[in-house]
Amino acid sequence: MAKVRRIWKFLYEAVRNRESENDEIVEGSSRESEPDLDASLSELDPLVVPYLSPIALADSYPVPALLDYYTRIANLIDEETDELQRKAILTGSNRRWSIIESLQFPEVNAADPNQPLDLLFQRTTDFEKFLDDTNCLIGGRKGTGKTALYWLLLKHSNVAQQLAHGRLDSTICLSGHGRFHVSRPSRDEFQVIHRDLQENNGSWEAFWRAYLLFRVIKENENNFSFPKGKKGEKFVDLKRIVNDLSGERWQYEHTQSLLQLSSDPNLLLIVKDALDIFDEQVKSQSQKLWILYDDLDEDFPEKDEVRQQALIGLFQLVQACDARRIASIRFKIFLREDIWNRLSFDNKSHFNGRDLLLQWNRIDFLRLALRQATQSKDFKNLVDRFLLSKVLIKLMRKLLIEL
């Protein structure tokens, strides 16, 4: 350190003398601007590489017990090399402004079928919990991603399977209700259904069960079949009613047929048996069926408690399926948090621990912004160059430690 101080002082005097020859020095300024030599040297934290006989005499490298001696050197090279690479890339890029102009941050609207949801969907920390079969109530405020999950599973199933890392390989997703189907009952139909169920002592639970069976038969005709022979005789009327309905557009006949299936005492029981049969068929194929429900806040009016009674009936259907031990058919109900909190029905606590509240944190928002930014080819190429430099730094660091 004494030698360093001598060299430091010599260099400082040399530079000061050269400046005094070329420039007019303001009187008194030299003392004020003179650096504190001892303070400058004290700020230095030299990296000491000691001679260690265990390393010098080792048969193989690295020596795990002594890596700490060289970790600081590797970290310093990592940081400084990363900074140099970053400066070189940014300084050498004459297209920085054009890259900035190429960035686009479109509004993410999962309900818009024209949006490339497979490119904009952000996998949050809640996604792993969502994949749990037992979680049937997916809540959250508006804009937290409920509809995005609904569309991801139905329209971009391949992307969903990649994000799930194999947990959805044997799962079939089907829309129980939502915009995925052009043919579905709207507010007017649900008001009529609500009034008819009250007048004929029907229940919303029975209606949702009949509605579910209709979706299952229309979308899984190849995987679902009624029993034949004597066991299938009781399903004749049910098959006739469902087969006469078109899957193209929701019409008057659809509403009346589902009301018949949910109000007629005999047909109501037969619908239950039909779902049991379908559950066994799905189970025999080692598969699971997820029934997804969305747009429940928009398609059900609050007038005359239509929305409240309809939603209570839907959750009662889930409870009834659990009671009948239907294990292959699982429900995913996407519902606003405030609507769920206003519902009141028996055994509501049955869903405690089976609900998931979607939330976003700062990291999720930043990842979504990065995902949108990388849609620009110019920006992505720039990012890839940074990533390449990172890989080279890591290889260099590993080589240094091993040597």
C-alpha positions as CSV (number, residue, x, y, z in Angstrom):
1,M,0.0,0.0,0.0
2,A,3.0,2.3,0.6
3,K,4.2,1.8,-2.9
4,V,0.7,2.4,-4.3
5,R,0.6,5.7,-2.3
6,R,3.9,6.8,-3.8
7,I,2.8,6.0,-7.4
8,W,-0.6,7.7,-6.8
9,K,1.1,10.9,-5.5
10,F,3.6,10.9,-8.4
11,L,0.8,10.6,-11.0
12,Y,-1.2,13.3,-9.3
13,E,1.7,15.7,-9.2
14,A,2.5,15.0,-12.8
15,V,-1.0,15.7,-14.0
16,R,-1.3,18.9,-11.8
17,N,2.0,20.2,-13.2
18,R,0.9,19.6,-16.8
19,E,-2.4,21.4,-16.2
20,S,-0.5,24.4,-14.6
21,E,1.6,24.7,-17.8
22,N,-1.3,24.7,-20.2
23,D,-4.1,26.4,-18.3
24,E,-4.3,29.4,-16.0
25,I,-5.1,28.0,-12.6
26,V,-7.4,30.0,-10.4
27,E,-5.7,30.9,-7.2
28,G,-6.9,28.7,-4.3
29,S,-8.7,26.3,-6.5
30,S,-6.1,23.6,-6.5
31,R,-6.3,22.9,-2.8
32,E,-10.1,22.7,-2.9
33,S,-10.2,20.3,-5.8
34,E,-7.3,18.1,-4.6
35,P,-8.6,14.7,-3.8
36,D,-8.1,13.1,-0.5
37,L,-5.5,10.4,-1.2
38,D,-6.1,8.4,1.9
39,A,-9.9,8.6,1.5
40,S,-9.6,7.4,-2.2
41,L,-7.4,4.5,-1.2
42,S,-9.6,3.5,1.7
43,E,-12.6,3.2,-0.7
44,L,-10.6,0.7,-2.7
45,D,-11.4,-2.9,-1.8
46,P,-8.7,-4.9,-3.5
47,L,-9.4,-8.4,-4.6
48,V,-6.8,-10.6,-2.9
49,V,-5.9,-13.9,-4.6
50,P,-3.9,-15.8,-2.0
51,Y,-1.7,-18.8,-2.6
52,L,-3.5,-21.8,-1.3
53,S,-1.7,-25.2,-1.2
54,P,-5.0,-27.2,-1.3
55,I,-5.8,-25.6,-4.7
56,A,-2.2,-25.9,-6.0
57,L,-2.0,-29.6,-5.1
58,A,-5.5,-30.6,-5.9
59,D,-6.1,-33.5,-8.3
60,S,-9.2,-32.1,-9.8
61,Y,-10.9,-28.7,-10.2
62,P,-12.8,-26.8,-8.9
63,V,-12.2,-27.4,-5.2
64,P,-15.7,-27.0,-3.8
65,A,-14.6,-26.1,-0.3
66,L,-12.5,-23.1,-1.5
67,L,-14.7,-21.6,-4.2
68,D,-15.5,-18.6,-2.0
69,Y,-12.0,-17.2,-2.6
70,Y,-12.7,-16.9,-6.3
71,T,-16.4,-16.1,-6.3
72,R,-15.8,-12.3,-5.9
73,I,-13.5,-12.4,-9.0
74,A,-16.1,-14.2,-11.0
75,N,-18.8,-11.8,-9.9
76,L,-16.7,-8.8,-10.8
77,I,-16.0,-10.1,-14.3
78,D,-19.7,-11.0,-14.6
79,E,-20.8,-7.4,-13.7
80,E,-18.2,-5.5,-15.6
81,T,-18.5,-7.7,-18.7
82,D,-22.2,-7.4,-18.7
83,E,-22.0,-3.6,-18.4
84,L,-19.5,-3.4,-21.3
85,Q,-21.6,-5.7,-23.5
86,R,-24.7,-3.7,-22.8
87,K,-23.0,-0.4,-23.6
88,A,-21.5,-1.8,-26.8
89,I,-24.8,-3.1,-28.0
90,L,-26.7,0.1,-27.2
91,T,-24.0,2.4,-28.5
92,G,-23.6,0.4,-31.7
93,S,-27.3,0.5,-32.5
94,N,-28.3,3.4,-34.7
95,R,-31.9,2.2,-34.9
96,R,-32.8,2.7,-31.2
97,W,-35.5,5.2,-31.9
98,S,-37.0,3.1,-34.6
99,I,-37.0,0.2,-32.2
100,I,-38.9,2.3,-29.6
101,E,-41.4,3.3,-32.3
102,S,-42.0,-0.3,-33.2
103,L,-43.2,-1.1,-29.7
104,Q,-46.9,-1.5,-29.3
105,F,-48.9,-2.1,-26.1
106,P,-52.4,-3.0,-27.2
107,E,-55.3,-3.2,-24.7
108,V,-55.8,-6.8,-23.6
109,N,-59.4,-7.7,-24.0
110,A,-59.9,-11.5,-23.6
111,A,-63.6,-11.1,-24.7
112,D,-62.4,-10.0,-28.2
113,P,-62.1,-13.1,-30.4
114,N,-59.8,-11.3,-32.8
115,Q,-57.1,-10.7,-30.2
116,P,-54.1,-13.1,-30.3
117,L,-54.7,-14.3,-26.7
118,D,-52.1,-17.0,-27.1
119,L,-49.4,-14.3,-27.5
120,L,-50.8,-11.9,-24.8
121,F,-51.8,-14.3,-22.1
122,Q,-49.7,-13.9,-18.9
123,R,-49.1,-16.9,-16.7
124,T,-49.4,-15.6,-13.1
125,T,-48.6,-17.3,-9.9
126,D,-52.3,-18.2,-9.6
127,F,-52.2,-20.5,-12.6
128,E,-50.8,-23.5,-10.7
129,K,-53.7,-23.2,-8.2
130,F,-56.2,-22.9,-11.0
131,L,-55.1,-26.2,-12.4
132,D,-56.2,-28.0,-9.2
133,D,-59.4,-29.9,-10.0
134,T,-60.9,-29.1,-6.6
135,N,-60.9,-25.4,-7.2
136,C,-64.3,-24.7,-8.9
137,L,-64.9,-21.0,-8.0
138,I,-62.5,-18.6,-9.9
139,G,-63.1,-15.1,-8.5
140,G,-61.5,-11.7,-8.8
141,R,-62.2,-8.2,-9.8
142,K,-63.0,-7.2,-13.4
143,G,-59.9,-7.4,-15.5
144,T,-57.9,-9.9,-13.4
145,G,-58.0,-12.6,-16.1
146,K,-61.1,-14.7,-15.5
147,T,-62.3,-14.4,-19.1
148,A,-58.7,-14.8,-20.4
149,L,-58.5,-18.2,-18.7
150,Y,-61.9,-19.2,-20.1
151,W,-60.8,-18.4,-23.7
152,L,-57.3,-19.8,-23.2
153,L,-58.7,-23.3,-22.3
154,L,-61.3,-23.3,-25.1
155,K,-59.7,-21.5,-28.0
156,H,-56.0,-22.0,-27.4
157,S,-55.9,-25.4,-25.7
158,N,-52.4,-26.2,-27.1
159,V,-51.0,-23.1,-25.4
160,A,-52.8,-24.0,-22.2
161,Q,-51.3,-27.5,-22.2
162,Q,-47.8,-26.1,-22.7
163,L,-48.3,-23.7,-19.8
164,A,-49.7,-26.5,-17.6
165,H,-46.6,-28.7,-18.2
166,G,-48.6,-31.9,-18.7
167,R,-51.3,-31.3,-16.1
168,L,-54.0,-30.8,-18.8
169,D,-53.0,-33.6,-21.1
170,S,-56.0,-35.8,-20.1
171,T,-58.4,-33.0,-19.6
172,I,-61.2,-32.0,-22.0
173,C,-62.5,-28.4,-21.7
174,L,-66.1,-27.6,-22.6
175,S,-68.1,-24.4,-22.2
176,G,-71.1,-24.8,-20.0
177,H,-72.1,-21.2,-20.7
178,G,-70.3,-18.2,-22.2
179,R,-69.4,-16.3,-25.3
180,F,-67.5,-19.3,-26.7
181,H,-70.9,-20.5,-28.0
182,V,-72.8,-18.3,-30.4
183,S,-75.8,-20.4,-29.6
184,R,-76.7,-19.7,-26.0
185,P,-79.6,-18.2,-24.0
186,S,-79.5,-14.5,-23.4
187,R,-81.0,-12.2,-20.8
188,D,-84.5,-12.4,-22.3
189,E,-84.4,-16.2,-22.3
190,F,-83.2,-16.3,-18.7
191,Q,-86.0,-14.1,-17.5
192,V,-88.5,-16.4,-19.2
193,I,-86.8,-19.4,-17.7
194,H,-86.8,-17.9,-14.2
195,R,-90.6,-17.1,-14.4
196,D,-91.4,-20.6,-15.8
197,L,-89.4,-22.3,-13.1
198,Q,-91.3,-20.4,-10.4
199,E,-94.7,-21.2,-11.9
200,N,-94.0,-24.9,-12.4
201,N,-92.1,-25.6,-9.2
202,G,-88.9,-26.2,-11.1
203,S,-85.4,-25.4,-9.9
204,W,-82.4,-23.7,-11.3
205,E,-80.3,-26.6,-10.2
206,A,-82.3,-28.9,-12.5
207,F,-82.1,-26.4,-15.3
208,W,-78.3,-26.2,-15.1
209,R,-78.1,-30.0,-15.1
210,A,-80.3,-30.2,-18.3
211,Y,-78.3,-27.4,-19.9
212,L,-75.1,-29.3,-19.1
213,L,-76.4,-32.5,-20.5
214,F,-77.4,-30.7,-23.7
215,R,-73.8,-29.3,-24.1
216,V,-72.3,-32.7,-23.4
217,I,-74.4,-34.5,-26.0
218,K,-74.0,-31.9,-28.7
219,E,-70.2,-31.5,-28.3
220,N,-69.2,-35.1,-27.4
221,E,-71.5,-37.2,-29.7
222,N,-68.5,-39.4,-30.6
223,N,-67.5,-39.9,-26.9
224,F,-71.0,-40.3,-25.4
225,S,-73.5,-42.9,-26.1
226,F,-76.7,-44.0,-24.3
227,P,-77.0,-47.6,-23.1
228,K,-78.6,-50.1,-25.5
229,G,-81.3,-52.7,-24.9
230,K,-83.5,-52.6,-21.8
231,K,-81.1,-50.3,-20.0
232,G,-81.5,-47.7,-22.7
233,E,-85.3,-47.7,-22.9
234,K,-85.8,-45.0,-20.3
235,F,-83.6,-42.6,-22.3
236,V,-85.7,-42.7,-25.4
237,D,-87.7,-39.5,-24.7
238,L,-84.5,-37.7,-23.5
239,K,-82.6,-38.7,-26.7
240,R,-85.5,-37.5,-28.9
241,I,-85.8,-34.1,-27.2
242,V,-82.1,-33.4,-27.4
243,N,-81.6,-34.7,-30.9
244,D,-84.4,-32.5,-32.2
245,L,-82.5,-29.4,-31.1
246,S,-80.0,-27.7,-33.4
247,G,-76.6,-26.6,-32.2
248,E,-76.5,-23.7,-34.6
249,R,-78.6,-21.0,-33.0
250,W,-80.5,-20.7,-29.7
251,Q,-84.2,-20.6,-30.5
252,Y,-87.6,-20.9,-28.7
253,E,-87.4,-24.7,-29.0
254,H,-84.2,-24.8,-27.0
255,T,-85.6,-22.9,-24.1
256,Q,-88.9,-24.9,-24.0
257,S,-87.0,-28.3,-24.2
258,L,-84.7,-27.5,-21.3
259,L,-87.6,-26.3,-19.3
260,Q,-89.3,-29.6,-19.9
261,L,-86.2,-31.5,-18.9
262,S,-85.9,-29.5,-15.7
263,S,-89.6,-29.4,-14.7
264,D,-91.0,-32.9,-15.6
265,P,-90.4,-35.1,-12.6
266,N,-89.6,-38.2,-14.7
267,L,-87.3,-36.5,-17.1
268,L,-85.6,-34.7,-14.3
269,L,-84.5,-38.0,-12.7
270,I,-83.5,-39.4,-16.1
271,V,-81.2,-36.5,-16.7
272,K,-79.4,-37.3,-13.5
273,D,-78.9,-40.9,-14.6
274,A,-77.6,-39.8,-18.0
275,L,-74.9,-37.6,-16.3
276,D,-73.9,-40.6,-14.2
277,I,-73.4,-42.7,-17.3
278,F,-71.4,-40.0,-19.0
279,D,-69.2,-39.7,-15.9
280,E,-68.5,-43.4,-16.0
281,Q,-67.6,-43.2,-19.7
282,V,-65.2,-40.4,-19.2
283,K,-63.6,-42.2,-16.3
284,S,-63.2,-45.4,-18.3
285,Q,-61.1,-43.4,-20.9
286,S,-58.8,-42.0,-18.1
287,Q,-59.9,-38.5,-18.9
288,K,-61.5,-35.5,-17.1
289,L,-64.0,-33.0,-18.3
290,W,-63.9,-29.4,-17.2
291,I,-67.1,-27.4,-17.6
292,L,-66.4,-23.7,-17.8
293,Y,-68.9,-21.0,-17.0
294,D,-68.3,-17.3,-17.9
295,D,-70.3,-14.1,-18.6
296,L,-72.6,-14.9,-15.7
297,D,-72.7,-11.2,-14.6
298,E,-73.7,-10.0,-18.1
299,D,-76.2,-12.6,-19.2
300,F,-78.2,-12.7,-16.0
301,P,-80.2,-9.6,-15.1
302,E,-80.4,-8.5,-11.4
303,K,-84.1,-7.7,-11.8
304,D,-86.4,-10.0,-9.8
305,E,-83.4,-11.8,-8.4
306,V,-82.8,-13.7,-11.6
307,R,-79.0,-13.6,-11.3
308,Q,-79.0,-14.5,-7.6
309,Q,-81.3,-17.5,-8.0
310,A,-79.6,-18.7,-11.1
311,L,-76.1,-18.6,-9.6
312,I,-77.3,-20.3,-6.4
313,G,-78.8,-23.1,-8.6
314,L,-75.5,-23.5,-10.4
315,F,-73.5,-23.9,-7.2
316,Q,-76.2,-26.3,-5.9
317,L,-75.5,-28.4,-9.0
318,V,-71.9,-28.6,-8.1
319,Q,-72.8,-29.7,-4.6
320,A,-75.2,-32.3,-6.0
321,C,-72.5,-33.7,-8.3
322,D,-70.2,-34.0,-5.4
323,A,-72.9,-35.8,-3.4
324,R,-73.4,-38.3,-6.3
325,R,-69.6,-38.8,-6.4
326,I,-69.3,-37.6,-10.0
327,A,-65.5,-37.4,-10.1
328,S,-64.7,-37.0,-13.8
329,I,-66.8,-33.9,-14.4
330,R,-65.3,-30.8,-12.8
331,F,-66.6,-27.2,-12.8
332,K,-64.7,-24.0,-13.3
333,I,-67.1,-21.0,-12.6
334,F,-65.6,-17.6,-13.3
335,L,-67.4,-15.0,-11.2
336,R,-66.8,-11.5,-10.0
337,E,-65.8,-11.4,-6.4
338,D,-68.4,-8.9,-5.4
339,I,-71.2,-11.0,-6.9
340,W,-70.1,-14.1,-5.0
341,N,-70.0,-12.1,-1.7
342,R,-73.6,-11.1,-2.1
343,L,-74.8,-14.6,-2.6
344,S,-76.4,-16.4,0.3
345,F,-77.5,-20.0,0.3
346,D,-77.2,-23.1,2.5
347,N,-73.8,-24.8,2.8
348,K,-72.0,-21.9,1.1
349,S,-69.1,-22.8,3.3
350,H,-68.8,-26.0,1.2
351,F,-66.8,-23.9,-1.3
352,N,-64.3,-22.6,1.3
353,G,-60.9,-23.9,0.2
354,R,-62.2,-24.6,-3.3
355,D,-62.1,-21.0,-4.4
356,L,-59.3,-19.0,-6.1
357,L,-59.0,-15.3,-6.0
358,L,-57.1,-14.0,-9.1
359,Q,-54.7,-11.2,-8.3
360,W,-51.9,-9.4,-10.1
361,N,-48.7,-8.2,-8.6
362,R,-46.0,-5.8,-10.0
363,I,-44.0,-8.6,-11.5
364,D,-47.0,-9.9,-13.4
365,F,-47.6,-6.5,-15.0
366,L,-43.9,-6.2,-15.9
367,R,-43.9,-9.6,-17.5
368,L,-47.0,-8.7,-19.5
369,A,-45.4,-5.5,-20.7
370,L,-42.3,-7.5,-21.8
371,R,-44.4,-10.0,-23.6
372,Q,-46.1,-7.3,-25.5
373,A,-42.8,-5.5,-26.3
374,T,-41.2,-8.7,-27.6
375,Q,-43.9,-8.8,-30.3
376,S,-41.7,-6.2,-32.1
377,K,-39.1,-8.2,-34.1
378,D,-36.5,-5.3,-33.7
379,F,-36.9,-5.2,-30.0
380,K,-36.8,-9.0,-29.7
381,N,-33.5,-9.1,-31.7
382,L,-32.0,-6.6,-29.4
383,V,-33.1,-8.6,-26.3
384,D,-31.7,-11.8,-27.9
385,R,-28.3,-10.1,-28.2
386,F,-28.4,-9.3,-24.5
387,L,-29.3,-12.9,-23.7
388,L,-26.5,-14.2,-25.8
389,S,-24.0,-12.0,-24.0
390,K,-25.4,-13.3,-20.7
391,V,-24.8,-16.9,-21.8
392,L,-21.2,-16.0,-22.8
393,I,-20.6,-14.4,-19.4
394,K,-21.9,-17.4,-17.6
395,L,-19.6,-19.7,-19.6
396,M,-16.7,-17.4,-19.0
397,R,-17.4,-17.4,-15.3
398,K,-17.7,-21.2,-15.1
399,L,-14.4,-21.5,-17.0
400,L,-12.6,-19.2,-14.6
401,I,-13.9,-21.0,-11.5
402,E,-12.8,-24.4,-13.0
403,L,-9.4,-23.1,-13.8
